[in-house]
Amino acid sequence: MLIPANAVSKVLGKGGANIANIRKISGATVEISDTRSGCGDRIALISGTPEQKRAAENLIQAFIMST
């Protein structure tokens, strides 16, 4: 899942707090890639059961929408 450059800090949160909560709430494994080709966008690699993946995607989407 693509995370736009302007939303990366919001999704990660202070000291990684938001991404830690996303992992905890969804139960999914979420890894955020390093910046891709210098454009600032990042890729979130989400793994787990279909329900866990959907929950993590919805939570990440909520953070992206709140920027």
LINMODA-V500266 format. One record per residue. N is the residue number from 0. SS is DSSP state (H for helix, E for strand, L for the rest). Layout:
n=<N | N>
ss=<SS | SS>
This chain:
n=<0 | 1 | 2 | 3 | 4 | 5 | 6 | 7 | 8 | 9 | 10 | 11 | 12 | 13 | 14 | 15 | 16 | 17 | 18 | 19 | 20 | 21 | 22 | 23 | 24 | 25 | 26 | 27 | 28 | 29 | 30 | 31 | 32 | 33 | 34 | 35 | 36 | 37 | 38 | 39 | 40 | 41 | 42 | 43 | 44 | 45 | 46 | 47 | 48 | 49 | 50 | 51 | 52 | 53 | 54 | 55 | 56 | 57 | 58 | 59 | 60 | 61 | 62 | 63 | 64 | 65 | 66>
ss=<L | E | E | L | H | H | H | H | H | H | H | H | L | H | H | H | H | H | H | H | H | H | H | H | H | H | L | L | E | E | E | E | L | L | L | L | L | L | L | L | L | E | E | E | E | E | E | L | L | H | H | H | H | H | H | H | H | H | H | H | H | H | H | H | H | L | L>
